[in-house]
Amino acid sequence: MKSQPEAAHAGGVIDLVAVARELHADAIASAVKHAARTILREPDLRVVVIAMEAGATLAEHHASDTATVHVLQGHLRVRLNDRAVELGAGQLLPLERGLAHDVEAIAESAFVLVLARSAA
């Protein structure tokens, strides 16, 4: 049974570990070896849980919003313009708007991506 993201809109609690577990099952079956689910979508905020199998990558891209990457489990390598950052469970990496980066799962991993949109 899929976790219900609507709980966050009603002030409910979302079990991130359960969502990550479900997404790992999806990632295993996926040709790209990763899966994602948006668990909260508001005009100024988006929260996404992403699960990646070991060796999976998210190709270089630019975040259009200020973002954070918070590792729930596993080990990620995030390549930035000038360096690579290794992240383990419990670590958080802030990313400024427009920063080019890619993500590689060194081990089976799950993380929370938070995108904060500025008022236009």
GUKOLNU-19862 format. One line per field, with one value per residue: x, y, z of N, C-alpha, C, O, CB in turn; residue number from 1; chain. Coordinates in nm, 2 decimals, padded with zeros to 4 digits, always signed. Glycine has a CB too. Layout:
<atoms>
npx = (X,...)
npy = (Y,...)
npz = (Z,...)
capx = (X,...)
capy = (Y,...)
capz = (Z,...)
cpx = (X,...)
cpy = (Y,...)
cpz = (Z,...)
opx = (X,...)
opy = (Y,...)
opz = (Z,...)
cbpx = (X,...)
cbpy = (Y,...)
cbpz = (Z,...)
i = (NUM,...)
ch = (A,...)
</atoms>
This chain:
<atoms>
npx = (+00.08,+00.06,+00.21,+00.03,+00.06,-00.11,-00.15,+00.03,-00.07,-00.29,-00.19,-00.09,+00.13,+00.40,+00.56,+00.87,+01.06,+00.91,+00.80,+01.05,+01.12,+00.92,+00.98,+01.23,+01.17,+01.04,+01.25,+01.43,+01.29,+01.30,+01.44,+01.62,+01.71,+01.63,+01.38,+01.11,+00.91,+00.68,+00.60,+00.49,+00.34,+00.34,+00.27,+00.50,+00.68,+00.83,+00.85,+01.04,+01.08,+01.35,+01.47,+01.75,+01.93,+02.24,+02.51,+02.34,+02.26,+02.18,+02.17,+02.37,+02.22,+02.04,+01.92,+01.62,+01.53,+01.61,+01.76,+01.76,+01.94,+01.88,+02.01,+01.86,+01.92,+02.20,+02.46,+02.57,+02.71,+02.76,+02.82,+02.95,+03.01,+03.28,+03.37,+03.34,+03.10,+03.06,+02.80,+02.64,+02.40,+02.17,+02.30,+02.30,+02.28,+02.29,+02.18,+02.24,+02.02,+02.01,+02.26,+02.47,+02.47,+02.52,+02.41,+02.51,+02.46,+02.64,+02.60,+02.30,+02.05,+01.85,+01.69,+01.58,+01.46,+01.43,+01.27,+01.26,+01.07,+01.11,+00.91,+00.75)
npy = (-00.12,+00.22,+00.50,+00.79,+01.10,+01.31,+01.35,+01.53,+01.78,+01.80,+01.84,+01.61,+01.33,+01.20,+00.90,+00.88,+00.68,+00.46,+00.54,+00.56,+00.29,+00.18,+00.31,+00.20,-00.06,+00.00,+00.12,-00.09,-00.24,-00.07,+00.05,+00.26,+00.25,+00.42,+00.59,+00.81,+01.02,+01.28,+01.42,+01.64,+01.92,+02.25,+02.60,+02.74,+02.55,+02.23,+01.88,+01.60,+01.25,+01.04,+00.74,+00.54,+00.28,+00.12,+00.26,+00.39,+00.69,+01.04,+01.25,+01.54,+01.84,+02.15,+02.31,+02.48,+02.61,+02.71,+02.45,+02.16,+01.86,+01.58,+01.31,+01.00,+00.73,+00.53,+00.62,+00.89,+01.06,+01.38,+01.58,+01.89,+02.21,+02.27,+02.07,+01.75,+01.61,+01.40,+01.22,+01.09,+00.89,+01.10,+01.34,+01.67,+01.87,+02.19,+02.35,+02.61,+02.81,+02.74,+02.61,+02.38,+02.03,+01.68,+01.35,+01.06,+00.73,+00.57,+00.36,+00.16,+00.39,+00.66,+00.97,+01.30,+01.55,+01.89,+02.16,+02.50,+02.76,+03.09,+03.38,+03.53)
npz = (+00.00,-00.09,+00.07,+00.18,+00.04,+00.09,+00.36,+00.47,+00.39,+00.55,+00.80,+00.89,+00.96,+00.77,+00.70,+00.63,+00.61,+00.54,+00.29,+00.15,+00.16,-00.01,-00.24,-00.30,-00.38,-00.62,-00.75,-00.79,-00.98,-01.19,-01.50,-01.49,-01.24,-01.02,-00.83,-00.76,-00.55,-00.51,-00.21,-00.09,-00.21,-00.26,-00.34,-00.28,-00.20,-00.23,-00.17,-00.21,-00.21,-00.29,-00.41,-00.47,-00.64,-00.58,-00.76,-00.94,-01.12,-01.13,-01.39,-01.47,-01.38,-01.34,-01.05,-01.04,-00.82,-00.48,-00.29,-00.08,+00.00,+00.18,+00.33,+00.39,+00.41,+00.33,+00.09,-00.08,-00.36,-00.45,-00.72,-00.77,-00.94,-00.87,-00.70,-00.54,-00.32,-00.05,+00.10,+00.38,+00.57,+00.75,+00.69,+00.55,+00.26,+00.14,-00.16,-00.38,-00.58,-00.93,-00.94,-01.10,-01.08,-01.02,-00.92,-00.76,-00.65,-00.42,-00.26,-00.20,-00.16,-00.01,-00.02,+00.08,-00.11,-00.09,-00.23,-00.24,-00.33,-00.44,-00.38,-00.65)
capx = (+00.00,+00.14,+00.19,-00.05,+00.12,-00.21,-00.15,+00.10,-00.16,-00.39,-00.12,-00.06,+00.27,+00.44,+00.67,+00.97,+01.13,+00.81,+00.80,+01.17,+01.11,+00.83,+01.05,+01.34,+01.11,+01.01,+01.38,+01.48,+01.22,+01.32,+01.56,+01.72,+01.75,+01.59,+01.24,+01.09,+00.77,+00.65,+00.51,+00.43,+00.35,+00.27,+00.32,+00.64,+00.76,+00.81,+00.93,+01.04,+01.17,+01.41,+01.55,+01.84,+02.01,+02.39,+02.55,+02.25,+02.30,+02.09,+02.26,+02.39,+02.11,+02.04,+01.80,+01.56,+01.49,+01.70,+01.72,+01.85,+01.95,+01.90,+02.02,+01.79,+02.00,+02.30,+02.58,+02.56,+02.82,+02.70,+02.92,+02.92,+03.10,+03.42,+03.41,+03.24,+03.06,+03.01,+02.70,+02.59,+02.27,+02.16,+02.37,+02.22,+02.36,+02.21,+02.22,+02.18,+01.95,+02.09,+02.39,+02.48,+02.51,+02.47,+02.40,+02.55,+02.44,+02.76,+02.53,+02.16,+02.03,+01.73,+01.71,+01.47,+01.49,+01.34,+01.28,+01.20,+01.05,+01.09,+00.80,+00.78)
capy = (+00.00,+00.34,+00.61,+00.89,+01.23,+01.41,+01.36,+01.65,+01.89,+01.81,+01.85,+01.47,+01.29,+01.11,+00.82,+00.89,+00.55,+00.37,+00.59,+00.52,+00.14,+00.15,+00.35,+00.11,-00.17,+00.06,+00.14,-00.22,-00.28,+00.04,+00.04,+00.36,+00.22,+00.51,+00.62,+00.93,+01.05,+01.40,+01.39,+01.76,+02.02,+02.38,+02.70,+02.78,+02.44,+02.09,+01.78,+01.48,+01.14,+00.97,+00.62,+00.50,+00.16,+00.14,+00.28,+00.47,+00.83,+01.14,+01.32,+01.68,+01.93,+02.27,+02.33,+02.61,+02.66,+02.67,+02.31,+02.08,+01.71,+01.52,+01.16,+00.92,+00.61,+00.50,+00.70,+00.96,+01.15,+01.49,+01.65,+02.03,+02.27,+02.27,+01.96,+01.64,+01.60,+01.27,+01.24,+00.97,+00.91,+01.21,+01.46,+01.76,+01.95,+02.30,+02.39,+02.74,+02.81,+02.74,+02.53,+02.26,+01.92,+01.54,+01.27,+00.92,+00.65,+00.48,+00.24,+00.18,+00.52,+00.73,+01.11,+01.39,+01.67,+02.00,+02.27,+02.62,+02.86,+03.22,+03.45,+03.60)
capz = (+00.00,-00.10,+00.17,+00.12,+00.06,+00.13,+00.51,+00.50,+00.37,+00.66,+00.92,+00.93,+00.96,+00.67,+00.74,+00.52,+00.60,+00.47,+00.16,+00.09,+00.14,-00.12,-00.36,-00.33,-00.45,-00.75,-00.82,-00.83,-01.11,-01.29,-01.59,-01.45,-01.10,-00.92,-00.82,-00.68,-00.52,-00.44,-00.09,-00.05,-00.32,-00.23,-00.43,-00.24,-00.14,-00.28,-00.10,-00.29,-00.16,-00.40,-00.38,-00.58,-00.62,-00.59,-00.90,-01.02,-01.12,-01.18,-01.47,-01.43,-01.40,-01.26,-00.97,-01.06,-00.69,-00.37,-00.26,+00.01,-00.01,+00.32,+00.31,+00.49,+00.43,+00.22,+00.07,-00.21,-00.41,-00.53,-00.79,-00.80,-01.03,-00.83,-00.61,-00.51,-00.18,-00.01,+00.20,+00.45,+00.64,+00.85,+00.64,+00.47,+00.17,+00.08,-00.30,-00.42,-00.71,-01.05,-00.93,-01.17,-01.00,-01.05,-00.80,-00.77,-00.53,-00.39,-00.20,-00.20,-00.09,-00.01,+00.03,+00.07,-00.18,-00.06,-00.32,-00.18,-00.44,-00.39,-00.43,-00.77)
cpx = (+00.09,+00.11,+00.12,+00.01,+00.02,-00.20,-00.08,+00.02,-00.26,-00.32,-00.08,+00.09,+00.29,+00.56,+00.77,+01.04,+01.04,+00.81,+00.93,+01.17,+01.03,+00.91,+01.16,+01.29,+01.08,+01.15,+01.44,+01.42,+01.24,+01.45,+01.66,+01.76,+01.73,+01.44,+01.22,+00.94,+00.76,+00.56,+00.45,+00.45,+00.27,+00.33,+00.46,+00.73,+00.73,+00.90,+00.92,+01.13,+01.22,+01.49,+01.63,+01.92,+02.16,+02.43,+02.46,+02.29,+02.18,+02.19,+02.27,+02.26,+02.12,+01.91,+01.75,+01.53,+01.61,+01.66,+01.81,+01.83,+01.98,+01.89,+01.95,+01.87,+02.09,+02.41,+02.57,+02.69,+02.75,+02.81,+02.87,+03.02,+03.24,+03.46,+03.30,+03.22,+03.00,+02.91,+02.65,+02.46,+02.28,+02.23,+02.28,+02.31,+02.27,+02.27,+02.16,+02.11,+02.04,+02.22,+02.38,+02.53,+02.46,+02.48,+02.43,+02.53,+02.56,+02.71,+02.38,+02.13,+01.89,+01.75,+01.59,+01.52,+01.39,+01.37,+01.20,+01.19,+01.04,+00.97,+00.83,+00.72)
cpy = (+00.12,+00.44,+00.72,+01.03,+01.33,+01.44,+01.49,+01.78,+01.91,+01.82,+01.71,+01.45,+01.19,+01.03,+00.81,+00.76,+00.45,+00.41,+00.54,+00.37,+00.11,+00.19,+00.26,-00.01,-00.12,+00.07,+00.01,-00.27,-00.18,+00.02,+00.15,+00.35,+00.33,+00.54,+00.73,+00.95,+01.19,+01.38,+01.52,+01.86,+02.14,+02.48,+02.74,+02.67,+02.30,+02.00,+01.65,+01.37,+01.06,+00.85,+00.58,+00.37,+00.20,+00.15,+00.36,+00.62,+00.92,+01.24,+01.47,+01.76,+02.05,+02.28,+02.47,+02.68,+02.63,+02.54,+02.26,+01.93,+01.66,+01.37,+01.09,+00.79,+00.60,+00.60,+00.76,+01.04,+01.26,+01.57,+01.79,+02.08,+02.25,+02.16,+01.86,+01.63,+01.47,+01.29,+01.10,+01.00,+01.02,+01.34,+01.54,+01.85,+02.06,+02.32,+02.52,+02.72,+02.82,+02.67,+02.40,+02.15,+01.79,+01.46,+01.12,+00.85,+00.55,+00.35,+00.26,+00.30,+00.57,+00.87,+01.19,+01.51,+01.78,+02.11,+02.39,+02.72,+02.99,+03.29,+03.54,+03.74)
cpz = (+00.00,+00.01,+00.10,+00.15,+00.11,+00.28,+00.54,+00.49,+00.49,+00.80,+00.97,+00.92,+00.84,+00.72,+00.63,+00.50,+00.52,+00.32,+00.09,+00.06,+00.01,-00.25,-00.40,-00.41,-00.60,-00.82,-00.87,-00.97,-01.22,-01.37,-01.55,-01.31,-01.00,-00.93,-00.73,-00.66,-00.45,-00.33,-00.04,-00.17,-00.28,-00.33,-00.41,-00.19,-00.20,-00.21,-00.17,-00.22,-00.29,-00.35,-00.50,-00.54,-00.63,-00.73,-00.98,-01.01,-01.17,-01.25,-01.43,-01.47,-01.32,-01.18,-01.00,-00.93,-00.59,-00.32,-00.14,-00.02,+00.13,+00.30,+00.43,+00.52,+00.31,+00.21,-00.07,-00.24,-00.49,-00.59,-00.82,-00.90,-01.00,-00.74,-00.60,-00.36,-00.15,+00.11,+00.25,+00.52,+00.75,+00.80,+00.54,+00.38,+00.11,-00.06,-00.34,-00.56,-00.83,-01.05,-01.00,-01.08,-01.06,-00.92,-00.83,-00.64,-00.52,-00.34,-00.22,-00.11,-00.10,+00.04,+00.01,+00.00,-00.15,-00.15,-00.27,-00.29,-00.38,-00.45,-00.55,-00.77)
opx = (+00.18,-00.01,+00.14,+00.02,+00.06,-00.25,-00.11,+00.03,-00.30,-00.38,-00.04,+00.17,+00.21,+00.66,+00.74,+01.07,+01.08,+00.80,+00.93,+01.22,+01.07,+00.90,+01.20,+01.35,+01.11,+01.16,+01.50,+01.49,+01.21,+01.55,+01.78,+01.85,+01.80,+01.38,+01.29,+00.86,+00.83,+00.45,+00.35,+00.56,+00.15,+00.43,+00.54,+00.84,+00.61,+01.02,+00.81,+01.24,+01.14,+01.57,+01.58,+01.96,+02.19,+02.39,+02.50,+02.36,+02.09,+02.27,+02.17,+02.21,+02.21,+01.80,+01.82,+01.49,+01.69,+01.54,+01.92,+01.73,+02.08,+01.79,+01.98,+01.88,+02.07,+02.45,+02.56,+02.76,+02.69,+02.90,+02.77,+03.10,+03.33,+03.58,+03.19,+03.32,+02.91,+02.95,+02.63,+02.41,+02.37,+02.22,+02.20,+02.41,+02.17,+02.39,+02.04,+02.14,+02.13,+02.29,+02.29,+02.62,+02.36,+02.55,+02.37,+02.57,+02.58,+02.76,+02.34,+02.17,+01.82,+01.83,+01.50,+01.62,+01.27,+01.48,+01.08,+01.29,+00.96,+00.92,+00.94,+00.73)
opy = (+00.13,+00.45,+00.75,+01.07,+01.44,+01.54,+01.56,+01.87,+02.02,+01.80,+01.70,+01.53,+01.10,+01.09,+00.73,+00.72,+00.38,+00.33,+00.50,+00.32,+00.03,+00.12,+00.25,-00.05,-00.20,+00.05,+00.01,-00.32,-00.21,-00.02,+00.12,+00.42,+00.34,+00.52,+00.75,+00.91,+01.21,+01.33,+01.52,+01.88,+02.13,+02.46,+02.77,+02.70,+02.27,+02.03,+01.60,+01.41,+01.03,+00.87,+00.58,+00.35,+00.30,+00.07,+00.41,+00.66,+00.87,+01.30,+01.52,+01.74,+02.06,+02.27,+02.57,+02.80,+02.55,+02.51,+02.32,+01.89,+01.69,+01.31,+01.11,+00.75,+00.65,+00.66,+00.68,+01.08,+01.22,+01.63,+01.81,+02.01,+02.21,+02.16,+01.87,+01.64,+01.42,+01.36,+01.01,+01.11,+01.02,+01.44,+01.48,+01.90,+02.03,+02.32,+02.53,+02.63,+02.90,+02.66,+02.32,+02.17,+01.78,+01.50,+01.07,+00.89,+00.46,+00.25,+00.37,+00.30,+00.54,+00.88,+01.16,+01.57,+01.75,+02.16,+02.38,+02.77,+03.01,+03.25,+03.60,+03.82)
opz = (+00.08,+00.05,-00.02,+00.26,+00.17,+00.33,+00.64,+00.56,+00.51,+00.90,+01.09,+00.88,+00.82,+00.76,+00.53,+00.39,+00.43,+00.23,-00.03,-00.04,-00.07,-00.35,-00.52,-00.50,-00.69,-00.94,-00.97,-01.05,-01.34,-01.32,-01.56,-01.26,-00.90,-01.04,-00.64,-00.74,-00.35,-00.35,+00.04,-00.22,-00.28,-00.39,-00.50,-00.15,-00.23,-00.20,-00.20,-00.17,-00.38,-00.26,-00.61,-00.43,-00.70,-00.81,-01.09,-00.92,-01.24,-01.19,-01.36,-01.58,-01.23,-01.24,-00.99,-00.93,-00.62,-00.31,-00.11,-00.07,+00.18,+00.26,+00.54,+00.63,+00.20,+00.31,-00.17,-00.14,-00.60,-00.52,-00.89,-00.95,-01.08,-00.70,-00.66,-00.28,-00.22,+00.20,+00.17,+00.52,+00.83,+00.87,+00.47,+00.44,+00.03,-00.08,-00.33,-00.64,-00.83,-01.15,-00.98,-01.00,-01.14,-00.82,-00.93,-00.54,-00.60,-00.37,-00.26,+00.01,-00.20,+00.14,-00.07,+00.05,-00.17,-00.16,-00.25,-00.34,-00.28,-00.56,-00.55,-00.87)
cbpx = (-00.10,+00.12,+00.33,-00.19,+00.19,-00.35,-00.08,+00.23,-00.24,-00.48,-00.20,-00.13,+00.31,+00.48,+00.61,+01.08,+01.16,+00.67,+00.79,+01.29,+01.05,+00.70,+01.10,+01.41,+00.97,+00.94,+01.48,+01.45,+01.07,+01.32,+01.52,+01.65,+01.90,+01.67,+01.15,+01.15,+00.70,+00.60,+00.59,+00.49,+00.31,+00.30,+00.23,+00.63,+00.74,+00.83,+00.89,+01.09,+01.09,+01.50,+01.45,+01.95,+01.97,+02.47,+02.57,+02.10,+02.42,+02.01,+02.22,+02.51,+01.97,+02.06,+01.83,+01.44,+01.36,+01.70,+01.74,+01.81,+02.06,+01.78,+02.17,+01.65,+01.91,+02.22,+02.71,+02.44,+02.94,+02.61,+02.97,+02.92,+03.07,+03.45,+03.43,+03.29,+02.96,+03.13,+02.58,+02.69,+02.23,+02.22,+02.50,+02.13,+02.43,+02.21,+02.18,+02.29,+01.85,+02.12,+02.42,+02.57,+02.46,+02.55,+02.26,+02.69,+02.31,+02.86,+02.57,+02.08,+02.13,+01.61,+01.83,+01.41,+01.50,+01.35,+01.24,+01.27,+00.93,+01.22,+00.74,+00.72)
cbpy = (+00.00,+00.40,+00.65,+00.89,+01.28,+01.36,+01.25,+01.66,+01.88,+01.68,+01.92,+01.37,+01.22,+01.19,+00.67,+01.00,+00.49,+00.38,+00.75,+00.55,+00.08,+00.23,+00.50,+00.06,-00.21,+00.19,+00.21,-00.33,-00.29,+00.18,+00.06,+00.50,+00.18,+00.64,+00.49,+01.06,+00.94,+01.51,+01.33,+01.82,+01.96,+02.42,+02.82,+02.89,+02.43,+02.08,+01.77,+01.51,+01.04,+01.07,+00.50,+00.61,+00.05,+00.03,+00.15,+00.46,+00.85,+01.22,+01.31,+01.74,+01.86,+02.40,+02.31,+02.60,+02.60,+02.78,+02.22,+02.11,+01.67,+01.57,+01.12,+00.88,+00.49,+00.50,+00.61,+01.05,+01.08,+01.58,+01.58,+02.11,+02.41,+02.40,+02.02,+01.50,+01.71,+01.17,+01.32,+00.91,+00.77,+01.17,+01.43,+01.85,+01.87,+02.43,+02.27,+02.85,+02.93,+02.88,+02.51,+02.27,+01.93,+01.47,+01.28,+00.90,+00.57,+00.55,+00.22,+00.05,+00.62,+00.66,+01.17,+01.43,+01.65,+02.04,+02.23,+02.67,+02.82,+03.31,+03.55,+03.53)
cbpz = (+00.12,-00.24,+00.23,+00.18,-00.06,+00.09,+00.57,+00.41,+00.24,+00.66,+01.02,+00.84,+01.09,+00.54,+00.78,+00.55,+00.74,+00.53,+00.15,+00.19,+00.26,-00.11,-00.34,-00.20,-00.39,-00.74,-00.72,-00.72,-01.08,-01.23,-01.73,-01.47,-01.10,-00.93,-00.78,-00.75,-00.43,-00.54,+00.02,+00.08,-00.46,-00.08,-00.43,-00.14,+00.01,-00.44,+00.06,-00.44,-00.06,-00.49,-00.33,-00.61,-00.73,-00.52,-00.96,-00.96,-01.22,-01.07,-01.62,-01.50,-01.37,-01.35,-00.82,-01.15,-00.64,-00.26,-00.38,+00.16,-00.12,+00.41,+00.30,+00.45,+00.44,+00.09,+00.08,-00.21,-00.49,-00.44,-00.92,-00.66,-01.05,-00.77,-00.47,-00.57,-00.14,+00.03,+00.15,+00.54,+00.71,+00.97,+00.58,+00.55,+00.05,+00.16,-00.39,-00.43,-00.71,-01.08,-00.78,-01.29,-00.85,-01.16,-00.73,-00.83,-00.53,-00.30,-00.05,-00.16,-00.13,+00.06,-00.04,+00.21,-00.33,+00.09,-00.46,-00.06,-00.53,-00.42,-00.32,-00.90)
i = (1,2,3,4,5,6,7,8,9,10,11,12,13,14,15,16,17,18,19,20,21,22,23,24,25,26,27,28,29,30,31,32,33,34,35,36,37,38,39,40,41,42,43,44,45,46,47,48,49,50,51,52,53,54,55,56,57,58,59,60,61,62,63,64,65,66,67,68,69,70,71,72,73,74,75,76,77,78,79,80,81,82,83,84,85,86,87,88,89,90,91,92,93,94,95,96,97,98,99,100,101,102,103,104,105,106,107,108,109,110,111,112,113,114,115,116,117,118,119,120)
ch = (A,A,A,A,A,A,A,A,A,A,A,A,A,A,A,A,A,A,A,A,A,A,A,A,A,A,A,A,A,A,A,A,A,A,A,A,A,A,A,A,A,A,A,A,A,A,A,A,A,A,A,A,A,A,A,A,A,A,A,A,A,A,A,A,A,A,A,A,A,A,A,A,A,A,A,A,A,A,A,A,A,A,A,A,A,A,A,A,A,A,A,A,A,A,A,A,A,A,A,A,A,A,A,A,A,A,A,A,A,A,A,A,A,A,A,A,A,A,A,A)
</atoms>
